Amino acid sequence: GEAGEAARAAEQLEADAAEAQFEEEAVAYAELAAAGMRDGDARRLRAERERAMAELEAKKAAREREALEQKEKAAREREEREAKEQEDREALERAKIAEEAALTPDETRLAREALETAALLEKEARAAAAARQAEEDAILAEAGL
């Protein structure tokens, strides 16, 4: 959603700023070399650049870790939801069996029609959940996760 787009935009700005910083440092390094400055200055500049690159890599790794954690959390929630739905289906089936044992033929027919309607609604709910999951997966894939 909007929060994901905002986060992606912020990450892009951060990456652009880091790239601009590296370009500035590269220009400064070239100017130092061209001016024949002391070797110690060049080493210092190279060390600063390496430190900046290491920071960028650490930030990237942290973002990747966070994205993986979010993906794992979504998978856990989906599994829990599916387990709950399965328990609900089994309880419905047990209730149906118990009711059928005590019903007249007309009541049995009506109960069976109600269960068929409930099964159809459940199927539609599963299809909607699958569509939502596909959308979540597409968003994660678009974010490169």
N, C-alpha and C positions, 0 to 999 in steps of 0.2 A: 504494500500500500504506500501511502504517502510517506510514512516513517522510513520505509525501505528506500524509497527514491531519495529522500533527504540524506539518508546515511550514505547512499552511493554517491550523491553529489558532493558530500563533505569529503569522502574518500578520494574522489577525483580531484577536488581542489587541493587536498593535501599532497597527492601524488604530483600534480602540476607544480605546486610550490617547491617540492623536493627536487623535481627535474630542473626547474629554473635555478635553484640554488646550485645544483651540480654544474649547470652550464656556466653560471657566474664563476664558480670556483675553477672550472676548466680554463676560462678566459684569463682569470687572474694567474693561474699556474703558467699559462703560455706567456703572459706578460713578464712574469718573474724570470722565466727561462730566457726570454729574448733580452731582457735587461742585464742578464748575467749576474743575477743576485746570488748571494751566498748559498751554498749547498744546504746549510741548516734550515734556511727559510723554505726551500723547496721540499725538504723532508717534512717540515712542520705542516705545510699545506697539504702534502700527500696524506699525512696521518689524519688531519682534520677531515679530508674527503673520505678516507676509509672509515672513520668513525661515523660520519653522516650516513654512509651507505649501510653500515652495520645497524644503525638506528632504524633506517628505513626497512631493512630486512626483518628486524625484530617486530616492528609495527605490523608488517605484512603477515608475519607468522601469527601474531596475536589476533588479527582480523580473521585469518583462516581458521584458527582454533575456535573463535567465537561462533563463526558460521557453522562449523562442524557440530558444536554443542547445541546450537539452535536446531539443526537438522535432526540430531539424535533425540532431542526433547520432543520434536514434532512426531517422530516415529514412535516414541514411547507412548505419547498421548493417543496416537492412532491405534496402537495395539491395545491399550486399555479400553478405548471406546469400542473396538471390535469385540473384545472379550465380554464387555458388559452387554452388548447387543446379542451375543451368542447366549449368555445366561438368560436374558429376557425371552429369547425365542424358545429356549428349553422350558422355562417356566410356563410360557403360553401353551406349549405342547402338552405339558403335564396337566395343566388346568383343563385343556380340551378333552383329554382322555377321561379325567374324573367327571366332567360334566356329561359327556356322552353316555356314560354308564347309567346316569339317572334321568335322561331326557326321553320324551315321546318322539316319534318319528318327525313330526312337524318342528318341534324344538331342535332336534338334531339337525334338520335341514337348515333352519335359520342360523343356528350356531356355526354350521359349516360355512354358510355364506358369509357370516361375519368374519370368520377366520380367514377365508379367502380374500376378503377385502383388506383385512389387517396385513396379510402376507403381501398383497399388491402394494399397499402403502409402505411397508418395510422395504420392498424391492426398490421403490422409487427413492426412499430415503438413502439407501445404500448407493444408488446411482448418483444422487446429489453429493453424497460424501466423497465418492470416487472422483467426481468432477472437481470438487474443492481441492482434493489432494493433488490432482493433476495440475491444477492452477498453482498450488503452493510449490510443487516440484518445478514448474515452468519458471516461477519467480526466482527460485533458488538457482536454477540453471542459468537464467539470464544474468544473475549476479555473479555467475562463475563459481558456484559453490558445489 
